[in-house]
Amino acid sequence: MDHDSVEFDLPGPVSYRVEDVRLAYEALTIRGLNIMDERIAKENQYSSNKDGHFAWDISYLIRAACIAWRVSRDSEHLKRACRWAQHMIERTDDKIGRVDWRKDSNPAWSAGSRYTAGTVTVGRVEGTPIQLQAASERVIIERPTPNTAIIRSIRKGGEEWSSLEGSLLSDSPDYLPDLLARRSSVHAVLLRGLNSPMDLRFLASREFSLVQQFAAHFVHTGMIARSLICAAEALEAAGNRANDSDVSPIELYEAARRALMVHDDEILARAGQYWYITPADFPSRRLGLEVPHNHVVDAATSFIILGRKFRDIRLGSLGVSLTRPWLHELAMLERGDLPHPWYYYPFGSDSFKGVVRDSPVSEREVTGVQRGEDSSHAIMRVRALLEWQAIDPQLVGGKTLKLVALAFRKNYMTSKSGLATLRWLPAAPNDRSDKARLGHADTYSGAWGALHRWDPRMKRRINLMAYSHPPQRVFGATVLSAAEIVAMNAELPTNASYD
């Protein structure tokens, strides 16, 4: 999220008084937008989504600029938002000639090795290539015994992950593909291409350089699509005052719809509930399983808005369906059936429980993940929840938002040395200790402040956070958060769907 960030060169507020925080964060928002405008214009890393900058920086900057425009009505903010939106719709994969892991080129934005696993052929069985996949630059196969192997994965910068010693014999409980599937974590190391379990003693002890692959990640598409829609909504609200924009609202809506439809056959119904299911051949982990909540929320919002814009019942219904798992968990919380509403994966899903299956052979055993969402990503969910309420108060009522505000204060807010700070994980029974990352998300907590309409204590708490923890680094999340803090203190909503 903060990859390639630069230092903020402005001070924070002189106190936590509303006016002091608002004035300081107006300056921080404008400074952040100016710094990033220069970087986007000059630096090659912002010319595509290869390193995730379209999703994690530019999409958030567009939303920040739209908020800044609605607060100030300064047309420069809207012009900038539209220029960045146009920058992205002119640089989809099909327009820049980028092909994904399937050799397709789509109207979406693929990411490279920072988010997508690379691959290398490490052997062949009856002419079929057997490949090692890893989210790294290099992999090393070590052969400590004739029947075992250890896989090491080395990322750019030298970060290394190593498997345990795995068996190359298919009848072993520590069969290497199963061991990797259970333990490879964010390095996404899998042995792929096997049609059935087989003897792997043909693997040679050596080092391999991985071939980079590209893929459009659903979370990125949702974030970018939502920002394009945000710019379109702001343009429509501006009316004649936006006549000098080089991009029209309909162009932005259409670009968002085209990008989301790239994933149409990846959104599947299971037990009557639609959710994004990772394709079995996708260059990642948890193949054929549910993605986390934060990967879906912006796409859900976008589908709902596009369904209304284009009078497309299917799109709108799909968006509403994607809201249901988390709304169901919130209902369970209200009934006392869950201790908190912040599970990373949908509660009760295969990703949550874990699964043992026959195929794919590269990932037969997937360990369930029952931890909570980290606070840096939980904010994506509350931002979307607020939008769902603005779009349709029947979908999300005020009682739900009051409940979420209470859960935020209970699960994430704490103090350190007398200062308000955020836990990394929501202090739940299945969460590991998060002391090392205590306060990591303190400088981009702005979206929580919009809950003050349902819980007045939230405004003071977020202003205390803003005073105690002004942003030190400039990147998408800190600039958007700064704009959201300004909007909170100006008593304005933080998304165009309220207009």
N, C-alpha and C positions, 0 to 999 in steps of 0.2 A: 504494500500500500504506500509506503514511503520510499520506494526505490528511487534513487537518483535525485533526492530532494536537495534543496539549498537552504541556507540559513535565512530566517526572517531578520530584518535589520531595523525593526520598530519595537518600542517598548509596549508593555501591556498597560492596562488601566491603572490609575492611581488609587482606586478604591473599588469596592464591589457595588457602589451605588449605581442605580440603573443608568443615569445619564453618563457617568464616567465610563461604564462598561460599553455603552452604546457608542460613544465618541471614539474610544480606543479601537473598538472592533470594526467600526466603519473605516478607519484608517488602515487597519490590518487587512480588511477585505480588499480595498482598492490597491494597496501595495502588493498583495498576493496576486491579484489579477494582472497587474502590470508586469510583475516579474515573470509570471508564467506566459504572458503574451509574448514577451521577448524570447523566451526559451522555445516556445512552439514555432515561432517564425524562423529561428536560426538553427536549432539543433535537430539533427537527423533522427534521433530516437523518438521524436514526436511526429514523424512522417508516416507512421503506420502503427498498428497495434502489436507489432512484433514483441515488444517488451511489456505489453499491457498498459501503455500510457494513454491510449484512447479511452480505455475503460476506467482506470483508476485515477487518472488525472483530468483529461479533457472533458469527460462526461460530467465530472463533479464541478469543474470550473464553469461549464455552461450553466449548470443549475445555480451556482453561486452568483454568476453574472445576472441571471434572470431575477434572483431575489434582490440583488443590488439595484436593478432597474425598478422593481416594484416598490422598493423603499424610497428611492431618490427620484425616480422618473427621469434620470439622466440617460439620454438616448445612446450615449457611448457604451454603456453596459450592454444594451440590447444589440447594438451593432457587433460588439465583440462576441457575444454569445452566438449570433448568427454566423459570423465569420468562422468560428471554431466548428460549428455544426456543419457548415459547408465543407470545411477542411476534411471532416471525417467522411461525409457521404461521397466525396470525390476520391476517396482512398479505400474503398472496399476491395476485397481480394480480386474480384473480377475486373476491377478498373486498374489495379497495379500489377496484374499478372501473377498473383501469388496462388499457388496450388496447395491444397491441404493433403493430409495423409492418405486420402482416397484418390488423389490426383484430380480433384474437382476445384473449381474456382467460383466462389459464390458471392452474392451481394452482402457479405458480412465481413467481419474483421478477425482474422486468425492471429493467434499468438504463437510465438516460437518457444525456445528452450526454457525460458523462465517459468512457463506454465505448462508446456507440452513435452511429454517424454520423447527422447530421441530413440533411435534403434540401430542395431548392427547385427548382421548375420554371423552367428558363431558356429554354424554347422549345417549339414543337410541330412535329411532322412528320406531316402527314395526320391531324391530330387526336390523335396520340399524344404525351403529354408527355415531353419530354427533360429529365432532372433532373441537377443536380449534387449529389453526395453528399460530405459532409466531416464529420470529427469536430471541429467548431469551431462558432463562433457566426455567422460571416459569411464569405462568399466574394466575391472581386472578380474580374471578368473584364476583362482589359486586351487591347486590340487594337493591338499595335505596327505591324502591316501589314494590308492587306486580307485576306491569306491565313493569318494566324497569330494566336495568342492565348496569353496567360499567365494562369494561375489562381493567385490568392493566397488562402490560407486563414488566418483570424485566430481564434485561440482566446480564451476568456475570460481576461482578464489581459493580453492583447496579444501573446501568443506567435504568431509568424507563420511560415508555410511558403509558399514560392513555387515553382511549376513552372518548368522551362525554357520557352523559346518553342516552342510546338508548332504543327504545321500543321493547318489546317482542311480540307485536301484528303485524301480517303480513300486515295489511292494513294501518299501520302508515307510514308517510313520513320519520320518523326517525327510521325505522325498523333496528334493531341491525346489521344484516349482511350488509345492505346497508351503514350504518354509518361507519362500519369498513372498507368497501371497499373504501369509499371516503377519509378516514382520517388516515389509519394505517401506512402510510409512510414506512420507512426502517425496522420497526419492523415486517412488513408483517403479521399483525394479521387479520385472516379471520376465519369465521365460515363455515366449510366445511361438505359435506355429505348430504345437503338438496336437495331433488329432486324437491321440489316446496316450495314457501313461506308457512310457517306454524307457529302456536302458539309455542313460545319458553319458556313459563312460567315454563317448567319443569327444566330449568337450575338452578342448586343449587349454593348457595353462598359459595364458598370455594376456596382454593388455589390448583393448580395442578402443578406438575413437568412435563416438556415436555420430550418426547422421541426424541432423536436425530435422524435425517434423513440425508441421503447422496444423493448428486446429482452431476452429471458432468455438469458444467455450460459451455455454448458455448463459452463465453469469455475466460475461462480458457483453454479449449481445443484449441482454436485458438492461444493463446499465447504460449502454450507449443509446439504445432505442428510447429509454425513458428520457434521456437528456435531449434527444432530437425533438421529442414530443413537447418537452418543457419549453424549448425555444419556439416551437410552432405555436403553442398556447400563448406565449408572451407576445409574439408577432400579431396574433389575432387580437389580443387585448389592446395592443398599441394602435391598431387600425391605421388611419392615415398618417400617423406620426412615424410609421415604419416604412414609408414608401421607398426609401433609398436602400433597402435591404436587397442583396443580390440573390437571396434564396427565399422562396415562398413557403408559407405554412404547409401547403399541400405537398410540396416536394419533401419536406421533412417528415410529414406523416407517412408518405409513401415509402421513403427510405427505411423508416422504422418497421413498417409492416413487412417489407421485402426481407429484411434481415431476420426478423423473428420467424418468418415462414421457412427459412433455411432449416429450422429445427422442428418443423411440423411433425415429421414422422418419428421424432425422438420423444415426444410427449405422449405417454401411453396411459391407458386406464388399467388400474389394478384394484380389484375389489371395489369397483365402482368409482374410484378416485383417480383423477388425472394427476400426473406428476412427470417431471423430466427424469428419464431413465438413461443412464450413460450407455451409449452404444457398445456392443460387445467388442467391436474392433477399435474403439477409441484409444488413443495413445495416453492412457492414464491408468488409474486403479479403480477398484469397485465397479467392474464391468457388468453391465446389465442390472445395475442397482440404483437406488434412489440417491439423488444429490442432496446436499444440505439445504435447509430453509433459505439461507442468505443467497443461494444461487438462483432462486426462483422468484423472489418477491418483486424485483423491478420488472421482470417480464410479465408477471401477473398484472401489475398496475398498467403496463403498456397495452396488454391485450384488452383490458377493460375499456381503456380510453379509446383505443382504435376501433373496438367494436361499436362504441357509441358514435364515433366520428364517421365511420363508413356504413353505419346501420347494418353491421354484420353480426347477426345473433350468435353465430358460431364462435367468433373471436371473443366477444364479450362473455359468453358462457364459459369459454375455456379459461379466461382470466379469473372469473369468479371461482371456478373449480380449483384453480391453483392457490387460492387464498384459504381453502377449507382446512387443510391439515393443521396450520397454525391456529386458525380460529377455533378448531376443535380442541386443541391443546389448551387454549385460553378458557374455553368452557369447562374443561376438566379441572383446571386450576380453580375456577370459581366454585365448583362442586366439592373441592377438597380432594380430588382424585390424583393430583400431581403436586409435587412440592414446589415447582417453579415452571415457568412457561418458556424456558430458553434452551431446550434441547437442540443440539447441533443438527441432528438428522430427525426427520419426522418420527414422532413417538410410535413405537410398534412396527416400524418398517423393517425390511430385511437389513438395511444398512445399520439400523439401530440395534437390532437383535443379533446380527451375525447370521451367516448362512454356510451350510455345507452342501455342495452340489456336485454333479458329475461333469458339468462343463460350464465355462471353458476350462480346459485342462490347466491353463496357465494360472487360474485363480479359483480353485475348487473350494478353498476354505477362506472365508472372509470373516475376520473378527468384528463383532459388533462394537459400535462406538456409542456409549450412553452418556458421554460428558455433555456439559452445557456449552452454549455458544460463547466465544470470547467477546469481550465488550467492544472490540474494534469492528466486529461484523454484526453484532446484535443491533447496532445503531441503524444498519440498513433495514432491518426488519421493522423497527419502530417508525422510521421515516416512511416506509411503505404503508404501515398500518394507519398512520395519520392521513395518508392520501386516500386509502380505501374509505375512511370515514368521510372525508370531504366529498368524494365521488358519490357515495351511497351510504347515508347514515343508517339505512336499514341493514346494511352488510356489517358495519362496525358501529356500535352505539357508544354513547358517552360512558356508560357503565363499564364497558370493556376497556376504554382508555384510562379510566380512573384506576382500574385493576392493574393495568400495565405500569402506570406511574408508581403505584405502590410496590409492584414486583421489582421495578428498577431500583427504587430506594432500598428495598430489602436485600436484593441479590447482588447488586453491583456497587452501590455507594458505600464507602467506608471512610476512614480517616487515617492519616499517617502524620505523626509529629504535629498534630493539631490542625492539619489541613485536609480539606475534602479531597478525596481521590477515588479512582475507580478500580475495582478488582478486575483482573483479567478474565477469570471464570466466575460463574454466579454462586459460589459458595454452596454448592450442592453436594449430596453424598457421593456421587460418582466422579466428582472433579478432583484432579490431582492438585497439589499445592501450586499456587500461582504467585508466590511471593516475588519471584524473579521478575515478573512482568507487572507487578502492582504499579498502577499509574500510567501504563503504556499508552492508554487511549485517552488520557486526561485532556489533551489539547484538541481533540475533535469530538466533543460531547454535545455540540450545539443542538442537534436534532431532538435530543431529549427535552429541551426547553419548551418545545411546542406543546408538551403535555400539561403545561401550566394552566391551560384553559379548563382542565378537568381536575387538576391538583395544584392549587396556587403555591404550595411550598416549592414546587419545581423551579420556579423562576429564580427565587433567592438562591437555591442550591446551585443552579447552573451559573448564575452570576458569580457566586463564590468560587466555583471551578474556574471560570473565565479570568477572574482576578488572580487566583493562586497559580494558575497554569496557562499563561498565554502561550501561543504557538511559538516554538523555537525553529521549526522547519517549515518550508513552503512546499506543499504538495496538495493534491486535489482535496483530500479529506479535511485538512486544516483550513483551507480557504472557504470551502463550503460550510464548515462548522462556524467560522467567523461570521459569514453572511447570515446564518441561521440565528446566531446570538443577536445580531443587529435586528433582525426581523422580530424576534421575541420581545426585545425591549422597545420596539416601535409598535408593538401590539398588532403586527401583521402576520398573516399565515405564511408558511414557507414553501408553498407550491402553487402553481398557476391554476390548478383545478379548483381552488377556492374562489377564483375571480368571478 
